[in-house]
Amino acid sequence: MAVELGLSDREVLVFGATGALGAAVAAYFANMGATVRGASWHEPAAGNRLTGVTYEAVDATDDDALRQFFDAMAAPPWAVISTIGGYAPKRPLAELDAAALRHQFELNLLSAALITKHALRVMQPAGQGRIVLTASRSATDTAGAGYAYSVSKLGVLHLMSMAADEVRGTGVTVNCVVPSIIDTPENRAALPNANHDAWPKARDIATSYVFLASPDAGLVNGAAIPV
């Protein structure tokens, strides 16, 4: 019999649910008995939908779209998870691409900030909830990291810390999972010569999100969990 961690029938909203990490996270929550809603820029094709997960399309970088999305919910979700993110490889700072930097900030930091904004907006009046964001080890261990990717993920860590300070003692918690790298098709394509077999798998990383979103993790707030 599976341990449910108190998630049975609790609504969990997973942003980026059609990506490799997001799909693994959504599937794990569904297996724990949660009611899972997956949010992505586009709904997945019929053959790519997970059992136990419903899907909706929303642009996580659009403040108004997110406001409407959260306001349409009958009640605040128990947990809001953001697995949205994108990778940009290293290049010399003398060759910094302004468009790439802007894209990384929008994809990694702006999406996390707006998701956190609207999750807090509905959770704080309810006095309970869990927010789990996704950063990267490259945010603080910059060896081999690209500036645009690293600094945007560092912003996510700072966002998490400030949000956790705001909600301390309220019943709402904000934490962050900090992967080193994840074995995804996109990462394999970006780093074709790496030892892919040694990379952490998305399903194994998903367990961290499930714990941080559980009712039993109420004393964990402001944590950046390296995986």
Backbone hydrogen bonds in HBPLUS format (Angstrom, degrees):
<---DONOR---> <-ACCEPTOR-->    atom                        ^
c    i                          cat <-CA-CA->   ^        H-A-AA   ^      H-
h    n   atom  resd res      DA  || num        DHA   H-A  angle D-A-AA Bond
n    s   type  num  typ     dist DA aas  dist angle  dist       angle   num
A0007-LEU N   A0004-GLU O   2.99 MM   3  5.65 161.9  2.02 122.2 127.4     1
A0010-ARG N   A0007-LEU O   3.01 MM   3  5.31 167.4  2.02 129.2 130.6     2
A0009-ASP N   A0033-GLY O   2.76 MM  24  5.95 168.6  1.78 138.7 134.7     3
A0035-THR N   A0010-ARG O   2.85 MM  25  5.73 160.8  1.89 134.8 141.3     4
A0078-TRP N   A0011-GLU O   2.85 MM  67  5.39 132.2  2.07 136.2 150.6     5
A0079-ALA N   A0011-GLU O   3.28 MM  68  6.76 157.2  2.33 150.1 155.1     6
A0012-VAL N   A0035-THR O   2.83 MM  23  6.04 161.1  1.87 152.6 156.3     7
A0037-ARG N   A0012-VAL O   2.92 MM  25  6.28 163.6  1.95 161.3 165.0     8
A0013-LEU N   A0079-ALA O   2.86 MM  66  6.17 170.1  1.87 157.1 158.4     9
A0081-ILE N   A0013-LEU O   2.78 MM  68  6.08 170.2  1.79 170.3 172.9    10
A0014-VAL N   A0037-ARG O   2.89 MM  23  6.22 165.7  1.91 164.1 168.9    11
A0039-ALA N   A0014-VAL O   2.85 MM  25  6.01 169.8  1.86 149.7 150.5    12
A0015-PHE N   A0081-ILE O   2.75 MM  66  6.02 175.9  1.75 167.1 166.1    13
A0083-THR N   A0015-PHE O   3.02 MM  68  5.91 166.3  2.04 141.9 146.2    14
A0016-GLY N   A0039-ALA O   2.72 MM  23  6.01 148.3  1.82 166.0 175.9    15
A0019-GLY N   A0016-GLY O   3.11 MM   3  5.69 164.8  2.13 119.5 124.2    16
A0023-ALA N   A0019-GLY O   2.82 MM   4  5.73 157.1  1.87 146.2 152.0    17
A0024-ALA N   A0020-ALA O   3.29 MM   4  6.40 155.2  2.36 136.8 143.1    18
A0025-VAL N   A0021-LEU O   2.91 MM   4  6.18 158.3  1.96 155.5 162.0    19
A0026-ALA N   A0022-GLY O   2.85 MM   4  6.00 165.5  1.87 150.4 154.6    20
A0027-ALA N   A0023-ALA O   2.93 MM   4  6.04 160.0  1.97 145.2 150.8    21
A0028-TYR N   A0024-ALA O   3.02 MM   4  6.17 152.1  2.10 141.6 149.0    22
A0029-PHE N   A0025-VAL O   3.04 MM   4  6.32 163.6  2.06 154.9 158.5    23
A0030-ALA N   A0026-ALA O   2.99 MM   4  6.21 159.0  2.04 148.2 154.4    24
A0031-ASN N   A0027-ALA O   2.96 MM   4  6.19 151.5  2.04 144.5 152.0    25
A0032-MET N   A0028-TYR O   3.06 MM   4  6.35 130.0  2.32 138.2 151.7    26
A0032-MET N   A0029-PHE O   3.00 MM   3  4.98 132.1  2.24  95.1 108.9    27
A0034-ALA N   A0029-PHE O   3.14 MM   5  5.57 156.1  2.20 155.4 148.0    28
A0033-GLY N   A0030-ALA O   3.04 MM   3  5.24 159.6  2.08 108.0 112.7    29
A0054-THR N   A0036-VAL O   3.12 MM  18  6.52 165.6  2.14 154.4 155.1    30
A0038-GLY N   A0054-THR O   2.62 MM  16  5.92 173.4  1.63 169.2 170.6    31
A0056-GLU N   A0038-GLY O   2.87 MM  18  6.30 147.2  1.98 163.8 173.5    32
A0040-SER N   A0056-GLU O   3.20 MM  16  6.67 155.5  2.26 157.3 164.7    33
A0058-VAL N   A0040-SER O   2.80 MM  18  5.78 154.8  1.86 138.9 147.6    34
A0048-ASN N   A0045-ALA O   2.86 MM   3  5.38 158.0  1.91 119.7 127.2    35
A0049-ARG N   A0046-ALA O   3.46 MM   3  5.63 169.9  2.47 109.9 110.5    36
A0053-VAL N   A0050-LEU O   3.31 MM   3  5.60 154.3  2.38 131.0 127.6    37
A0062-ASP N   A0059-ASP O   3.11 MM   3  5.49 163.3  2.14 118.1 120.1    38
A0066-LEU N   A0062-ASP O   2.99 MM   4  6.23 159.1  2.03 157.0 162.7    39
A0067-ARG N   A0063-ASP O   2.96 MM   4  6.20 154.3  2.03 147.9 155.5    40
A0068-GLN N   A0064-ASP O   3.04 MM   4  6.29 165.4  2.06 151.8 154.4    41
A0069-PHE N   A0065-ALA O   2.95 MM   4  6.10 152.4  2.03 142.1 150.6    42
A0070-PHE N   A0066-LEU O   2.92 MM   4  6.15 166.9  1.94 157.3 158.0    43
A0071-ASP N   A0067-ARG O   2.90 MM   4  6.00 160.1  1.94 149.8 156.4    44
A0072-ALA N   A0068-GLN O   3.02 MM   4  6.05 133.3  2.25 140.4 150.1    45
A0073-MET N   A0070-PHE O   3.15 MM   3  5.55 162.3  2.18 111.4 117.0    46
A0130-ARG N   A0078-TRP O   2.85 MM  52  6.30 142.0  2.00 147.8 158.9    47
A0080-VAL N   A0130-ARG O   2.79 MM  50  6.27 155.1  1.85 160.1 168.0    48
A0132-VAL N   A0080-VAL O   3.01 MM  52  6.48 157.3  2.06 154.5 159.8    49
A0082-SER N   A0132-VAL O   2.93 MM  50  6.37 164.0  1.95 165.6 168.8    50
A0095-GLU N   A0092-PRO O   2.82 MM   3  5.32 157.2  1.87 113.5 121.3    51
A0096-LEU N   A0093-LEU O   3.13 MM   3  4.87 157.5  2.18 110.2 107.5    52
A0101-LEU N   A0097-ASP O   2.99 MM   4  6.30 158.3  2.04 156.0 162.3    53
A0102-ARG N   A0098-ALA O   2.95 MM   4  6.14 164.3  1.97 149.5 153.7    54
A0103-HIS N   A0099-ALA O   2.91 MM   4  6.08 155.8  1.97 144.0 151.1    55
A0104-GLN N   A0100-ALA O   2.95 MM   4  6.18 158.0  2.00 148.6 153.7    56
A0105-PHE N   A0101-LEU O   3.03 MM   4  6.29 158.9  2.08 151.8 157.3    57
A0106-GLU N   A0102-ARG O   2.99 MM   4  6.23 158.7  2.04 149.2 155.0    58
A0107-LEU N   A0103-HIS O   2.83 MM   4  5.96 168.3  1.84 154.4 158.1    59
A0108-ASN N   A0104-GLN O   2.87 MM   4  5.69 164.8  1.89 144.8 150.0    60
A0109-LEU N   A0105-PHE O   2.95 MM   4  5.05 131.0  2.20 118.4 133.0    61
A0110-LEU N   A0105-PHE O   2.74 MM   5  6.09 166.7  1.76 159.9 164.0    62
A0111-SER N   A0106-GLU O   3.19 MM   5  6.27 142.4  2.34 147.9 154.4    63
A0113-ALA N   A0109-LEU O   2.85 MM   4  6.04 160.3  1.89 157.3 163.1    64
A0114-LEU N   A0110-LEU O   2.94 MM   4  6.12 165.5  1.96 156.4 159.5    65
A0115-ILE N   A0111-SER O   2.93 MM   4  6.02 160.1  1.97 149.9 156.1    66
A0116-THR N   A0112-ALA O   2.93 MM   4  6.00 160.3  1.97 143.5 149.5    67
A0117-LYS N   A0113-ALA O   2.87 MM   4  6.04 156.1  1.93 143.5 150.7    68
A0118-HIS N   A0114-LEU O   3.10 MM   4  6.31 169.8  2.11 152.1 152.3    69
A0119-ALA N   A0115-ILE O   2.90 MM   4  6.01 153.3  1.97 149.1 157.5    70
A0120-LEU N   A0116-THR O   2.91 MM   4  5.97 166.5  1.92 153.2 156.5    71
A0121-ARG N   A0117-LYS O   2.98 MM   4  6.15 148.8  2.08 140.2 149.9    72
A0122-VAL N   A0118-HIS O   3.29 MM   4  6.46 144.3  2.42 139.2 144.9    73
A0123-MET N   A0119-ALA O   2.87 MM   4  5.93 150.4  1.96 148.5 158.3    74
A0124-GLN N   A0120-LEU O   2.94 MM   4  5.49 167.5  1.95 140.8 144.9    75
A0126-ALA N   A0123-MET O   2.92 MM   3  5.13 122.1  2.26 102.9 118.9    76
A0127-GLY N   A0123-MET O   2.89 MM   4  6.17 126.8  2.17 147.4 163.5    77
A0127-GLY N   A0124-GLN O   3.11 MM   3  4.97 136.5  2.30  95.2 107.5    78
A0173-THR N   A0129-GLY O   3.07 MM  44  6.53 149.2  2.17 142.5 150.3    79
A0131-ILE N   A0173-THR O   2.90 MM  42  6.16 148.0  2.00 149.5 160.0    80
A0175-ASN N   A0131-ILE O   2.96 MM  44  6.36 160.5  2.00 156.8 161.7    81
A0133-LEU N   A0175-ASN O   2.94 MM  42  6.35 163.2  1.97 146.5 148.9    82
A0177-VAL N   A0133-LEU O   2.95 MM  44  6.31 163.8  1.97 153.8 152.6    83
A0135-ALA N   A0177-VAL O   2.92 MM  42  6.19 168.5  1.93 161.7 165.6    84
A0139-ALA N   A0136-SER O   2.98 MM   3  5.57 165.4  2.00 115.8 120.6    85
A0137-ARG N   A0179-PRO O   2.82 MM  42  5.84 152.4  1.89 154.9 150.9    86
A0140-THR N   A0137-ARG O   3.22 MM   3  5.96 148.1  2.33 117.6 123.0    87
A0141-ASP N   A0137-ARG O   2.90 MM   4  5.88 164.6  1.92 161.6 165.0    88
A0145-ALA N   A0142-THR O   2.92 MM   3  5.02 167.0  1.94 124.6 126.9    89
A0150-SER N   A0146-GLY O   2.90 MM   4  5.96 171.0  1.90 160.6 163.4    90
A0151-VAL N   A0147-TYR O   2.88 MM   4  5.88 177.0  1.88 161.1 162.0    91
A0152-SER N   A0148-ALA O   3.31 MM   4  6.22 151.0  2.40 134.2 141.8    92
A0153-LYS N   A0149-TYR O   3.09 MM   4  6.29 154.2  2.16 151.1 157.7    93
A0154-LEU N   A0150-SER O   2.91 MM   4  6.17 145.4  2.03 146.5 157.2    94
A0155-GLY N   A0151-VAL O   3.10 MM   4  6.27 145.7  2.22 136.6 144.6    95
A0156-VAL N   A0153-LYS O   3.10 MM   3  4.99 124.4  2.42  90.9 104.9    96
A0157-LEU N   A0153-LYS O   3.22 MM   4  6.64 151.6  2.31 144.6 150.8    97
A0158-HIS N   A0154-LEU O   3.08 MM   4  6.43 157.0  2.14 149.5 155.6    98
A0159-LEU N   A0155-GLY O   2.87 MM   4  6.05 156.3  1.92 146.6 153.6    99
A0160-MET N   A0156-VAL O   2.92 MM   4  6.14 162.3  1.95 150.3 154.4   100
A0161-SER N   A0157-LEU O   3.06 MM   4  6.33 161.1  2.09 147.8 152.3   101
A0162-MET N   A0158-HIS O   3.02 MM   4  6.24 163.9  2.05 153.5 157.1   102
A0163-ALA N   A0159-LEU O   2.90 MM   4  6.06 162.5  1.93 156.0 161.3   103
A0164-ALA N   A0160-MET O   2.86 MM   4  5.98 157.6  1.91 150.4 156.9   104
A0165-ASP N   A0161-SER O   3.07 MM   4  6.29 149.8  2.16 141.4 149.0   105
A0166-GLU N   A0162-MET O   3.16 MM   4  6.46 149.5  2.26 141.1 148.8   106
A0167-VAL N   A0163-ALA O   3.17 MM   4  6.48 145.8  2.29 147.8 156.1   107
A0170-THR N   A0167-VAL O   2.95 MM   3  5.47 146.9  2.06 154.9 149.2   108
A0222-GLY N   A0174-VAL O   2.87 MM  48  5.80 157.7  1.92 148.2 155.7   109
A0176-CYS N   A0223-ALA O   2.88 MM  47  6.20 153.0  1.95 168.3 171.3   110
A0225-ILE N   A0176-CYS O   2.81 MM  49  6.19 158.1  1.86 168.1 164.4   111
A0178-VAL N   A0225-ILE O   2.75 MM  47  5.54 164.5  1.78 150.3 144.8   112
A0227-VAL N   A0178-VAL O   3.08 MM  49  5.99 157.5  2.13 129.7 129.4   113
A0184-THR N   A0182-ILE O   2.93 MM   2  5.81 112.0  2.41 115.4  98.5   114
A0183-ASP N   A0200-PRO O   2.89 MM  17  5.90 157.6  1.94 171.3 171.3   115
A0188-ARG N   A0184-THR O   2.96 MM   4  6.19 156.3  2.02 154.9 162.1   116
A0189-ALA N   A0185-PRO O   3.01 MM   4  6.18 151.7  2.10 142.0 149.3   117
A0190-ALA N   A0186-GLU O   2.97 MM   4  6.24 147.5  2.07 142.8 152.1   118
A0191-LEU N   A0187-ASN O   2.93 MM   4  6.05 144.9  2.06 143.8 152.3   119
A0194-ALA N   A0191-LEU O   3.27 MM   3  5.75 171.5  2.28 120.0 121.9   120
A0196-HIS N   A0194-ALA O   3.11 MM   2  5.64 120.7  2.48 106.5  90.5   121
A0198-ALA N   A0195-ASN O   3.10 MM   3  5.76 149.0  2.20 116.0 123.9   122
A0199-TRP N   A0196-HIS O   3.08 MM   3  5.30 156.6  2.13 107.8 115.2   123
A0204-ASP N   A0201-LYS O   3.08 MM   3  5.46 122.2  2.43 105.1 118.8   124
A0205-ILE N   A0201-LYS O   3.16 MM   4  6.52 155.3  2.22 153.5 160.8   125
A0206-ALA N   A0202-ALA O   2.98 MM   4  6.17 141.7  2.13 145.9 156.6   126
A0208-SER N   A0205-ILE O   3.07 MM   3  5.84 146.6  2.18 121.2 128.1   127
A0209-TYR N   A0206-ALA O   3.11 MM   3  5.35 119.9  2.49 102.8 116.5   128
A0210-VAL N   A0206-ALA O   3.15 MM   4  6.48 160.4  2.19 154.6 160.1   129
A0211-PHE N   A0207-THR O   3.04 MM   4  6.29 160.9  2.07 149.4 153.5   130
A0212-LEU N   A0208-SER O   3.07 MM   4  6.26 174.2  2.07 152.6 154.2   131
A0213-ALA N   A0209-TYR O   2.99 MM   4  6.09 139.2  2.16 144.1 154.7   132
A0214-SER N   A0211-PHE O   3.00 MM   3  5.19 158.2  2.05 108.7 115.8   133
A0217-ALA N   A0214-SER O   3.10 MM   3  5.51 160.8  2.14 112.0 118.0   134
A0220-VAL N   A0217-ALA O   3.00 MM   3  5.40 162.8  2.03 116.5 121.9   135
